[in-house]
Amino acid sequence: MFITDYQEKIVYSDEKANKVVLEETAFSRSTLWCLLPGQKIAPHIHAGDHVWTVFEGEGNYLSEEKAPVAIAPGTILVALAGESHGVENTGDKGLVFLSVSAG
């Protein structure tokens, strides 16, 4: 079992979106992503599903196949295996979201 307070794990990087690996198991990975205003993760593809839950900030969910979708605290996104997915922080504060990936 893994229990944590995400707020204690927030770490930003001035250079790029920061990935904080919270827990890895044989079947999943839980990662906290921390993006400063203007930072982005370009759309990319993975073999497994990804579930994102936005905790703080606002931005756009990016996909090569779809128009950008506004995201904010409470937004839950599911990117299926093989689906292009990325994000950009369009707000004036940090964007923090949890990514849980299968595989």
BASE-57693 format. One record per residue: residue number from 1; residue in one letter; x, y, z of N, C-alpha, C, O in turn. Coordinates in steps of 0.1 Angstrom, whole numbers, plus 5000, padded with zeros to 4 digits. Last residue first. Example, Ala and Ser with C-alpha at 12.3 -4.5 7.8 and 13.67 -1.06 7.14 Angstrom:
ROTI     k   r   n_c1   n_c2   n_c3   ca_c1   ca_c2   ca_c3   c_c1   c_c2   c_c3   o_c1   o_c2   o_c3
ROTI     2   S   5128   4978   5071    5137    4989    5071   5129   5000   5079   5134   5011   5080
ROTI     1   A   5132   4943   5078    5123    4955    5078   5132   4967   5078   5142   4967   5085
//
This chain:
ROTI     k   r   n_c1   n_c2   n_c3   ca_c1   ca_c2   ca_c3   c_c1   c_c2   c_c3   o_c1   o_c2   o_c3
ROTI   103   G   5005   4991   4830    5016    4984    4824   5028   4987   4830   5039   4982   4826
ROTI   102   A   4989   5023   4831    4988    5009    4831   5001   5003   4825   5006   5008   4815
ROTI   101   S   4994   5053   4850    4995    5046    4837   4995   5031   4840   5001   5026   4849
ROTI   100   V   4982   5082   4862    4983    5068    4866   4983   5060   4852   4973   5061   4844
ROTI    99   S   4991   5113   4871    4990    5104    4860   4992   5090   4865   5002   5087   4871
ROTI    98   L   4979   5142   4886    4983    5129    4888   4981   5121   4876   4970   5121   4870
ROTI    97   F   4990   5176   4882    4980    5165    4880   4987   5152   4882   4999   5150   4881
ROTI    96   V   4992   5211   4884    4996    5198    4891   4985   5188   4888   4974   5190   4890
ROTI    95   L   5004   5241   4874    4995    5231    4871   5000   5217   4876   5011   5214   4873
ROTI    94   G   5009   5273   4890    5013    5259    4887   5002   5250   4884   4991   5251   4889
ROTI    93   K   4994   5301   4874    4999    5294    4886   5003   5280   4881   5001   5276   4870
ROTI    92   D   4982   5312   4852    4993    5320    4858   4998   5314   4871   5006   5320   4878
ROTI    91   G   4976   5288   4825    4973    5297    4836   4984   5305   4841   4995   5305   4835
ROTI    90   T   4982   5269   4808    4978    5282    4802   4975   5292   4813   4971   5303   4810
ROTI    89   N   5002   5242   4804    4998    5251    4814   4995   5265   4808   5004   5272   4804
ROTI    88   E   4993   5215   4784    5000    5227    4785   4994   5236   4796   4982   5235   4798
ROTI    87   V   4998   5180   4774    4992    5191    4783   5000   5203   4782   5012   5203   4780
ROTI    86   G   4989   5150   4757    4998    5160    4762   4991   5170   4769   4978   5170   4770
ROTI    85   H   4985   5121   4736    4981    5129    4748   4992   5138   4752   5004   5134   4752
ROTI    84   S   4972   5098   4713    4981    5109    4715   4976   5117   4727   4964   5121   4727
ROTI    83   E   4966   5064   4720    4960    5078    4718   4970   5088   4722   4976   5088   4732
ROTI    82   G   4977   5040   4728    4978    5044    4714   4972   5058   4711   4974   5062   4699
ROTI    81   A   4953   5035   4753    4965    5030    4747   4965   5034   4732   4956   5032   4725
ROTI    80   L   4934   5065   4761    4935    5050    4759   4949   5047   4752   4955   5056   4746
ROTI    79   A   4932   5087   4786    4939    5085    4773   4941   5070   4771   4949   5064   4778
ROTI    78   V   4910   5103   4805    4914    5090    4802   4920   5089   4788   4912   5092   4778
ROTI    77   L   4908   5127   4831    4909    5124    4816   4914   5110   4815   4922   5105   4823
ROTI    76   I   4890   5149   4852    4896    5135    4850   4896   5132   4836   4886   5133   4829
ROTI    75   T   4891   5179   4870    4890    5172    4857   4897   5159   4857   4908   5157   4862
ROTI    74   G   4898   5190   4894    4886    5181    4894   4885   5174   4880   4877   5165   4879
ROTI    73   P   4911   5221   4881    4909    5211    4892   4896   5203   4892   4886   5209   4890
ROTI    72   A   4909   5218   4845    4910    5226    4857   4909   5216   4869   4906   5204   4866
ROTI    71   I   4912   5222   4809    4912    5214    4821   4914   5223   4833   4921   5234   4832
ROTI    70   A   4900   5224   4776    4903    5231    4788   4902   5221   4800   4893   5213   4801
ROTI    69   V   4914   5208   4749    4903    5207    4758   4908   5214   4771   4918   5210   4777
ROTI    68   P   4923   5212   4714    4926    5213    4728   4913   5214   4737   4903   5220   4733
ROTI    67   A   4908   5188   4691    4911    5202    4695   4915   5202   4710   4910   5193   4717
ROTI    66   K   4925   5157   4682    4914    5165    4687   4918   5179   4690   4930   5182   4691
ROTI    65   E   4948   5143   4675    4936    5140    4668   4924   5149   4672   4914   5149   4665
ROTI    64   E   4968   5151   4692    4970    5153    4677   4957   5151   4670   4956   5156   4659
ROTI    63   S   4959   5167   4721    4959    5155    4714   4961   5158   4699   4955   5168   4694
ROTI    62   L   4960   5182   4753    4964    5182    4739   4964   5168   4733   4969   5159   4739
ROTI    61   Y   4943   5201   4776    4947    5187    4773   4949   5188   4758   4941   5193   4750
ROTI    60   N   4954   5231   4790    4947    5224    4779   4952   5210   4778   4965   5208   4779
ROTI    59   G   4948   5245   4823    4955    5244    4811   4947   5238   4800   4935   5238   4800
ROTI    58   E   4953   5253   4858    4945    5252    4846   4953   5251   4833   4965   5256   4833
ROTI    57   G   4956   5243   4892    4959    5250    4880   4950   5248   4869   4939   5241   4871
ROTI    56   E   4955   5210   4907    4957    5224    4908   4960   5230   4894   4965   5224   4885
ROTI    55   F   4947   5184   4899    4946    5188    4913   4946   5204   4914   4938   5209   4922
ROTI    54   V   4934   5162   4875    4940    5176    4878   4937   5180   4892   4925   5180   4897
ROTI    53   T   4943   5131   4867    4934    5138    4875   4940   5151   4879   4951   5151   4885
ROTI    52   W   4945   5107   4840    4950    5120    4846   4939   5126   4855   4927   5127   4851
ROTI    51   V   4954   5076   4830    4943    5084    4836   4949   5095   4843   4959   5094   4852
ROTI    50   H   4963   5058   4802    4967    5068    4811   4954   5074   4817   4945   5077   4809
ROTI    49   D   4971   5025   4788    4962    5036    4792   4968   5045   4802   4977   5041   4810
ROTI    48   G   5002   5018   4769    4992    5015    4779   4982   5027   4781   4985   5038   4777
ROTI    47   A   5019   5027   4750    5012    5014    4747   5001   5012   4757   4991   5004   4754
ROTI    46   H   5017   5062   4742    5022    5051    4750   5014   5038   4746   5003   5039   4741
ROTI    45   I   5026   5092   4725    5018    5080    4725   5025   5070   4734   5037   5068   4734
ROTI    44   H   5021   5128   4728    5029    5116    4726   5020   5104   4728   5009   5105   4732
ROTI    43   P   5022   5164   4728    5015    5151    4726   5024   5140   4722   5033   5141   4714
ROTI    42   A   5045   5178   4752    5040    5177    4738   5032   5164   4737   5035   5154   4744
ROTI    41   I   5038   5195   4780    5042    5182    4776   5036   5180   4762   5024   5179   4760
ROTI    40   K   5048   5228   4789    5039    5219    4783   5046   5205   4781   5058   5204   4781
ROTI    39   Q   5047   5261   4806    5053    5248    4803   5043   5238   4797   5031   5239   4799
ROTI    38   G   5032   5283   4812    5038    5283    4799   5045   5269   4796   5048   5267   4784
ROTI    37   P   5037   5280   4847    5030    5287    4836   5038   5287   4823   5050   5289   4823
ROTI    36   L   5050   5247   4855    5049    5261    4857   5042   5268   4846   5040   5261   4835
ROTI    35   L   5038   5216   4864    5042    5224    4853   5040   5239   4857   5030   5243   4863
ROTI    34   C   5042   5184   4875    5042    5198    4880   5047   5207   4869   5059   5206   4866
ROTI    33   W   5027   5152   4880    5033    5162    4871   5031   5176   4876   5020   5180   4880
ROTI    32   L   5032   5123   4896    5027    5137    4899   5035   5146   4889   5047   5147   4889
ROTI    31   T   5024   5090   4888    5033    5101    4886   5026   5114   4889   5015   5116   4885
ROTI    30   S   5023   5056   4891    5017    5068    4896   5027   5079   4896   5037   5079   4903
ROTI    29   R   5020   5028   4871    5029    5038    4876   5021   5050   4880   5012   5054   4872
ROTI    28   S   5014   4992   4872    5010    5006    4871   5022   5015   4875   5031   5011   4882
ROTI    27   F   5022   4965   4876    5011    4968    4867   5007   4982   4865   4999   4986   4857
ROTI    26   A   5042   4964   4895    5043    4955    4883   5033   4959   4872   5034   4955   4860
ROTI    25   T   5046   4998   4903    5043    4984    4906   5045   4976   4894   5048   4982   4883
ROTI    24   E   5057   5028   4917    5057    5019    4906   5054   5005   4910   5060   5001   4920
ROTI    23   E   5049   5061   4928    5049    5047    4931   5049   5039   4918   5042   5042   4908
ROTI    22   L   5057   5087   4920    5052    5085    4933   5053   5070   4937   5058   5066   4948
ROTI    21   V   5079   5107   4903    5073    5093    4903   5069   5090   4918   5078   5091   4927
ROTI    20   V   5074   5137   4890    5077    5131    4903   5071   5117   4904   5058   5116   4905
ROTI    19   K   5084   5157   4864    5078    5144    4867   5083   5139   4880   5095   5136   4882
ROTI    18   N   5080   5190   4853    5087    5181    4862   5078   5169   4866   5067   5170   4870
ROTI    17   A   5086   5207   4824    5076    5201    4832   5083   5190   4841   5092   5183   4836
ROTI    16   K   5117   5227   4826    5107    5219    4819   5097   5213   4829   5098   5214   4841
ROTI    15   E   5132   5246   4841    5136    5242    4827   5125   5235   4820   5123   5237   4808
ROTI    14   D   5124   5250   4867    5123    5262    4858   5125   5258   4843   5121   5265   4834
ROTI    13   S   5103   5226   4882    5115    5229    4875   5114   5241   4866   5104   5242   4859
ROTI    12   Y   5086   5219   4913    5087    5225    4900   5101   5226   4895   5110   5226   4903
ROTI    11   V   5071   5195   4932    5084    5201    4929   5083   5206   4915   5081   5199   4905
ROTI    10   I   5049   5181   4955    5050    5191    4944   5064   5197   4944   5070   5203   4953
ROTI     9   K   5046   5165   4977    5054    5160    4967   5056   5170   4955   5064   5167   4946
ROTI     8   E   5028   5175   4995    5041    5174    5000   5051   5170   4989   5063   5170   4991
ROTI     7   Q   5004   5173   4980    5010    5186    4982   5024   5186   4987   5032   5195   4985
ROTI     6   Y   4997   5146   4982    5003    5151    4969   5010   5164   4971   5020   5167   4965
ROTI     5   D   5004   5125   5007    4997    5138    5005   5004   5144   4993   5016   5148   4993
ROTI     4   T   5000   5089   5004    5008    5102    5004   4999   5114   5003   4988   5113   4998
ROTI     3   I   5004   5055   5005    4996    5066    5009   5005   5078   5010   5015   5078   5016
ROTI     2   F   5004   5023   4993    5012    5035    4992   5002   5046   4995   4991   5048   4988
ROTI     1   M   5008   4988   5000    5000    5000    5000   5009   5012   5000   5019   5013   5006
//
